[in-house]
C-alpha cells in the first residue's frame, strides 16, 4: 500500500471539499451511504478514499475503494474522476466535465 504525506492528503481533501462537495456526496451515495445528505473527504491511501457521510443527522466514516490503486499524486486526480463518473452512472446522474 502506498501512503501519501500529510501535505498531499491535505491538498487533495481541501480541493475536494472546497471545489467538489457535490462529487463527494455523489461518490458516497453511490458506493457507501445512499441516504447521505452531506459528505466530506477526510483522507486517502493508495487503496481507499475516506469520507465522513451525514445520514439522518449523524456522521459516519466510510471507506471507498479506488477503481485502481493509486501509485502517485497524478493518479489521485485520475482515480477521483473515474470514481465520480462511475458514481454518476450508478445513480443515473448526468455530470459536467471536470
Phi, psi and omega per residue, in radians:
X1 nan 2.364 3.071
X2 -1.632 2.302 3.013
X3 -1.911 2.702 -3.137
X4 -1.984 2.631 -3.115
X5 -1.247 2.853 -3.058
X6 -1.015 -0.596 -3.137
X7 -1.137 -0.729 3.119
X8 -1.166 -0.832 -3.139
X9 -1.055 -0.760 3.115
X10 -1.070 -0.749 3.135
X11 -1.134 -0.751 -3.135
X12 -1.155 -0.843 -3.099
X13 -1.161 -0.670 3.078
X14 -1.070 -0.806 3.138
X15 -1.073 -0.812 -3.135
X16 -1.103 -0.740 -3.094
X17 -1.316 -0.605 -3.127
X18 -1.418 -0.673 -3.004
X19 -1.927 -0.259 -3.048
X20 -2.382 0.720 3.129
X21 -1.020 -0.642 3.118
X22 -1.150 -0.645 3.086
X23 -1.162 -0.693 3.067
X24 -0.996 -0.841 -3.106
X25 -1.144 -0.715 3.123
X26 -1.052 -0.840 3.137
X27 -1.070 -0.824 -3.116
X28 -1.120 -0.747 3.119
X29 -1.107 -0.704 -3.076
X30 -1.256 -0.632 -2.957
X31 -2.059 -0.036 -3.086
X32 -2.535 -0.998 -2.993
X33 -2.300 1.539 -3.081
X34 -1.010 -0.433 -3.100
X35 -1.667 0.150 -3.115
X36 -1.068 2.469 3.080
X37 -1.888 -0.213 3.097
X38 -2.743 2.712 3.097
X39 -2.720 2.528 3.044
X40 -2.431 2.492 3.136
X41 -1.392 2.378 -3.092
X42 -2.094 -0.227 -3.123
X43 3.087 -3.134 3.108
X44 -2.924 2.742 2.895
X45 -2.430 -2.963 -3.034
X46 -1.204 -0.335 -3.066
X47 -1.861 -0.490 -3.038
X48 -2.431 2.642 2.882
X49 -1.801 2.567 -3.134
X50 -2.007 2.323 3.109
X51 -2.333 2.815 2.915
X52 -1.987 2.172 3.138
X53 -1.887 2.484 3.043
X54 -1.770 2.091 3.137
X55 -2.271 2.129 -3.104
X56 0.921 0.681 3.098
X57 1.361 0.047 -3.108
X58 -1.993 2.332 3.105
X59 -1.454 2.374 3.133
X60 -2.305 2.323 3.059
X61 -1.336 2.396 3.080
X62 -2.353 2.550 3.060
X63 -2.077 2.321 -3.129
X64 -2.223 2.247 -3.120
X65 -1.242 2.468 3.016
X66 -1.251 2.603 3.071
X67 -1.006 -0.650 3.030
X68 -2.397 2.585 -3.112
X69 -1.036 2.467 3.060
X70 -1.350 2.373 -3.125
X71 -1.986 -0.408 -3.122
X72 -2.808 3.104 -3.077
X73 -1.064 -0.678 -3.133
X74 -1.087 -0.567 -3.119
X75 -1.260 -0.336 3.140
X76 -1.083 -0.915 -3.114
X77 -1.028 -0.795 -3.114
X78 -1.037 -0.819 -3.096
X79 -1.242 -0.539 3.037
X80 -1.110 -0.756 3.125
X81 -1.122 -0.776 3.117
X82 -1.054 -0.785 3.139
X83 -1.129 -0.745 3.119
X84 -1.072 -0.772 3.130
X85 -1.130 -0.696 3.096
X86 -1.131 -0.663 3.099
X87 -1.119 -0.767 3.128
X88 -1.083 -0.757 3.122
X89 -1.101 -0.783 -3.132
X90 -1.053 -0.663 -3.090
X91 -1.635 -0.056 -3.129
X92 1.198 0.625 -3.118
X93 -1.867 2.347 3.070
X94 -1.532 2.319 -3.137
X95 -2.137 2.736 3.083
X96 -1.492 2.850 3.099
X97 -1.110 2.675 -3.131
X98 -1.596 nan nan
